[in-house]
């Protein structure tokens, strides 16, 4: 059985040998633009790439790049909903632990911290709440609270719009 998958950039991503992987922003942008948030339990398509742009916009200047890339590992392991991250096992680790191992390898290639800063995690929660309300989801039983402000975008983007906006935002924030 193989331990790798083919990617859109025609790379082989090896799940067991993390040292051999090269992370490609084109495949990250493409994959995240096609992944639907909330495991698709939304009334309309809403991509992880659009979520990432929103998180970046909510972060202070020095954390905008990390905010944009905070879900980049979902390119390789998918968007595993939070309640399952401690339950699902990937290559002998919980999904949360494996995602952290991937992020650490990713941080060696790109200029992001080895651990996602608390300010980015808070922006991620705020974005999630804003998106859920915008998408008409019932968050009354969520333990995350209520959003601090209204969803700033006028619509859910198509996968193509999300990909373009992700790459455009990447160009802007990579130079900050």
C-alpha positions as a LaTeX table, in Angstrom:
\begin{tabular}{lrrr}
\hline
Residue & $x$ (\AA) & $y$ (\AA) & $z$ (\AA) \\
\hline
Unk1 & 0.00 & 0.00 & 0.00 \\
Unk2 & 1.36 & 3.43 & $-0.91$ \\
Unk3 & 1.76 & 6.14 & 1.71 \\
Unk4 & 1.47 & 9.07 & $-0.68$ \\
Unk5 & $-1.13$ & 10.92 & $-2.71$ \\
Unk6 & $-0.79$ & 12.80 & $-5.98$ \\
Unk7 & $-1.48$ & 16.54 & $-5.78$ \\
Unk8 & $-2.76$ & 19.06 & $-8.32$ \\
Unk9 & 0.79 & 20.38 & $-8.79$ \\
Unk10 & 1.79 & 16.82 & $-9.77$ \\
Unk11 & 3.74 & 16.30 & $-6.56$ \\
Unk12 & 3.67 & 13.21 & $-4.38$ \\
Unk13 & 2.71 & 14.03 & $-0.82$ \\
Unk14 & 4.01 & 11.28 & 1.49 \\
Unk15 & 2.04 & 10.88 & 4.71 \\
Unk16 & 4.71 & 8.74 & 6.40 \\
Unk17 & 7.89 & 10.53 & 5.29 \\
Unk18 & 7.12 & 14.17 & 6.08 \\
Unk19 & 10.72 & 15.23 & 5.37 \\
Unk20 & 10.32 & 14.50 & 1.65 \\
Unk21 & 7.35 & 16.83 & 1.09 \\
Unk22 & 7.46 & 20.23 & $-0.56$ \\
Unk23 & 4.47 & 22.45 & 0.10 \\
Unk24 & 3.23 & 24.28 & $-2.99$ \\
Unk25 & 1.10 & 27.41 & $-2.59$ \\
Unk26 & $-0.68$ & 26.78 & $-5.90$ \\
Unk27 & $-1.95$ & 23.40 & $-4.73$ \\
Unk28 & $-2.82$ & 24.82 & $-1.31$ \\
Unk29 & $-4.87$ & 27.62 & $-2.90$ \\
Unk30 & $-6.56$ & 25.18 & $-5.28$ \\
Unk31 & $-7.39$ & 22.60 & $-2.63$ \\
Unk32 & $-8.64$ & 25.05 & 0.02 \\
Unk33 & $-10.82$ & 26.79 & $-2.59$ \\
Unk34 & $-12.55$ & 23.47 & $-3.29$ \\
Unk35 & $-12.95$ & 22.33 & 0.33 \\
Unk36 & $-16.31$ & 23.28 & 1.83 \\
Unk37 & $-16.41$ & 24.57 & 5.41 \\
Unk38 & $-18.44$ & 22.82 & 8.13 \\
Unk39 & $-18.07$ & 19.51 & 6.26 \\
Unk40 & $-20.52$ & 20.82 & 3.70 \\
Unk41 & $-23.36$ & 21.22 & 6.21 \\
Unk42 & $-24.19$ & 24.68 & 4.91 \\
Unk43 & $-26.97$ & 25.95 & 2.64 \\
Unk44 & $-24.46$ & 27.11 & 0.01 \\
Unk45 & $-20.86$ & 26.35 & $-0.87$ \\
Unk46 & $-18.44$ & 28.23 & 1.39 \\
Unk47 & $-14.77$ & 27.39 & 0.99 \\
Unk48 & $-11.92$ & 27.01 & 3.44 \\
Unk49 & $-9.99$ & 29.45 & 1.21 \\
Unk50 & $-12.60$ & 32.18 & 1.78 \\
Unk51 & $-12.47$ & 31.42 & 5.51 \\
Unk52 & $-8.67$ & 31.75 & 5.40 \\
Unk53 & $-8.87$ & 35.17 & 3.75 \\
Unk54 & $-11.35$ & 36.30 & 6.42 \\
Unk55 & $-9.08$ & 35.04 & 9.22 \\
Unk56 & $-6.13$ & 36.89 & 7.66 \\
Unk57 & $-8.21$ & 40.08 & 7.47 \\
Unk58 & $-9.08$ & 39.76 & 11.18 \\
Unk59 & $-5.43$ & 39.33 & 12.24 \\
Unk60 & $-3.02$ & 42.13 & 13.16 \\
Unk61 & $-0.49$ & 43.01 & 10.45 \\
Unk62 & 2.36 & 40.78 & 11.69 \\
Unk63 & 0.09 & 37.69 & 11.80 \\
Unk64 & $-1.82$ & 38.12 & 8.52 \\
Unk65 & 0.29 & 35.51 & 6.67 \\
Unk66 & $-0.16$ & 32.93 & 9.44 \\
Unk67 & $-3.88$ & 33.77 & 9.52 \\
Unk68 & $-4.16$ & 33.13 & 5.79 \\
Unk69 & $-2.24$ & 29.85 & 6.00 \\
Unk70 & $-3.55$ & 28.51 & 9.32 \\
Unk71 & $-5.68$ & 25.83 & 7.58 \\
Unk72 & $-3.15$ & 25.01 & 4.83 \\
Unk73 & $-2.62$ & 21.49 & 6.20 \\
Unk74 & $-6.24$ & 20.71 & 5.31 \\
Unk75 & $-4.93$ & 20.56 & 1.74 \\
Unk76 & $-3.47$ & 17.19 & 2.68 \\
Unk77 & $-5.68$ & 15.81 & 5.47 \\
Unk78 & $-9.02$ & 17.48 & 4.75 \\
Unk79 & $-11.18$ & 19.66 & 6.98 \\
Unk80 & $-11.73$ & 17.42 & 10.00 \\
Unk81 & $-14.39$ & 18.95 & 12.22 \\
Unk82 & $-13.09$ & 20.03 & 15.64 \\
Unk83 & $-15.02$ & 17.46 & 17.74 \\
Unk84 & $-13.26$ & 14.65 & 15.81 \\
Unk85 & $-9.68$ & 15.99 & 15.79 \\
Unk86 & $-8.84$ & 14.23 & 19.09 \\
Unk87 & $-10.64$ & 11.01 & 18.05 \\
Unk88 & $-9.44$ & 10.38 & 14.49 \\
Unk89 & $-6.03$ & 8.78 & 14.05 \\
Unk90 & $-3.64$ & 9.52 & 11.18 \\
Unk91 & $-0.39$ & 7.56 & 10.93 \\
Unk92 & $-0.39$ & 6.76 & 14.66 \\
Unk93 & $-1.21$ & 10.30 & 15.83 \\
Unk94 & $-4.46$ & 12.06 & 16.58 \\
Unk95 & $-5.51$ & 14.26 & 13.65 \\
Unk96 & $-4.67$ & 17.29 & 15.78 \\
Unk97 & $-1.14$ & 16.00 & 16.53 \\
Unk98 & $-0.53$ & 15.02 & 12.90 \\
Unk99 & $-1.74$ & 18.40 & 11.70 \\
Unk100 & 0.75 & 20.05 & 14.09 \\
Unk101 & 3.59 & 17.87 & 12.75 \\
Unk102 & 2.68 & 18.91 & 9.19 \\
Unk103 & 2.49 & 22.56 & 10.25 \\
Unk104 & 5.98 & 22.36 & 11.78 \\
Unk105 & 7.39 & 21.01 & 8.50 \\
Unk106 & 5.44 & 23.67 & 6.61 \\
Unk107 & 6.86 & 26.40 & 8.86 \\
Unk108 & 10.38 & 25.34 & 7.87 \\
Unk109 & 9.55 & 26.13 & 4.23 \\
Unk110 & 7.52 & 29.31 & 4.78 \\
Unk111 & 7.97 & 32.23 & 7.13 \\
Unk112 & 5.38 & 31.26 & 9.75 \\
Unk113 & 5.82 & 30.32 & 13.43 \\
Unk114 & 6.08 & 26.63 & 14.42 \\
Unk115 & 2.94 & 27.02 & 16.55 \\
Unk116 & $-0.08$ & 29.03 & 15.48 \\
Unk117 & $-0.25$ & 32.12 & 17.73 \\
Unk118 & $-3.22$ & 32.65 & 20.05 \\
Unk119 & $-4.23$ & 35.82 & 18.18 \\
Unk120 & $-4.68$ & 33.74 & 15.00 \\
Unk121 & $-6.68$ & 31.11 & 16.88 \\
Unk122 & $-8.97$ & 33.85 & 18.21 \\
Unk123 & $-9.39$ & 35.30 & 14.70 \\
Unk124 & $-10.23$ & 31.78 & 13.47 \\
Unk125 & $-12.97$ & 31.45 & 16.12 \\
Unk126 & $-14.35$ & 34.91 & 15.31 \\
Unk127 & $-14.38$ & 34.10 & 11.57 \\
Unk128 & $-16.12$ & 30.78 & 12.24 \\
Unk129 & $-18.83$ & 32.49 & 14.26 \\
Unk130 & $-19.32$ & 35.24 & 11.65 \\
Unk131 & $-19.54$ & 32.66 & 8.87 \\
Unk132 & $-21.99$ & 30.47 & 10.75 \\
Unk133 & $-24.34$ & 33.39 & 11.39 \\
Unk134 & $-23.97$ & 34.60 & 7.78 \\
Unk135 & $-24.79$ & 31.09 & 6.53 \\
Unk136 & $-27.88$ & 30.88 & 8.74 \\
Unk137 & $-26.55$ & 28.21 & 11.09 \\
Unk138 & $-27.94$ & 27.86 & 14.62 \\
Unk139 & $-25.01$ & 28.59 & 16.97 \\
Unk140 & $-27.10$ & 28.84 & 20.14 \\
Unk141 & $-25.60$ & 25.63 & 21.57 \\
Unk142 & $-22.03$ & 26.28 & 20.45 \\
Unk143 & $-19.51$ & 26.82 & 23.24 \\
Unk144 & $-17.67$ & 29.49 & 21.23 \\
Unk145 & $-20.01$ & 32.37 & 22.06 \\
Unk146 & $-21.33$ & 34.92 & 19.60 \\
Unk147 & $-19.45$ & 36.90 & 16.93 \\
Unk148 & $-18.09$ & 40.31 & 17.90 \\
Unk149 & $-18.98$ & 41.82 & 14.54 \\
Unk150 & $-20.97$ & 41.15 & 11.38 \\
Unk151 & $-19.65$ & 39.09 & 8.45 \\
Unk152 & $-17.77$ & 41.65 & 6.30 \\
Unk153 & $-18.19$ & 39.99 & 2.90 \\
Unk154 & $-21.23$ & 40.36 & 0.68 \\
Unk155 & $-21.47$ & 36.75 & $-0.47$ \\
Unk156 & $-19.99$ & 33.28 & $-0.42$ \\
Unk157 & $-17.42$ & 33.04 & $-3.21$ \\
Unk158 & $-17.30$ & 30.40 & $-5.91$ \\
Unk159 & $-14.30$ & 28.06 & $-5.68$ \\
Unk160 & $-12.60$ & 30.07 & $-8.45$ \\
Unk161 & $-13.18$ & 33.44 & $-6.76$ \\
Unk162 & $-11.88$ & 31.96 & $-3.50$ \\
Unk163 & $-8.73$ & 30.67 & $-5.19$ \\
Unk164 & $-8.00$ & 34.05 & $-6.83$ \\
Unk165 & $-8.69$ & 35.98 & $-3.59$ \\
Unk166 & $-6.50$ & 33.56 & $-1.61$ \\
Unk167 & $-3.58$ & 34.02 & $-4.02$ \\
Unk168 & $-4.10$ & 37.80 & $-4.16$ \\
Unk169 & $-4.14$ & 38.00 & $-0.37$ \\
Unk170 & $-1.03$ & 35.81 & $-0.22$ \\
Unk171 & 0.85 & 38.27 & $-2.44$ \\
Unk172 & $-0.19$ & 41.16 & $-0.20$ \\
Unk173 & 0.56 & 39.59 & 3.16 \\
Unk174 & 3.74 & 37.69 & 2.23 \\
Unk175 & 5.59 & 41.01 & 2.03 \\
Unk176 & 4.39 & 42.48 & 5.35 \\
\hline
\end{tabular}
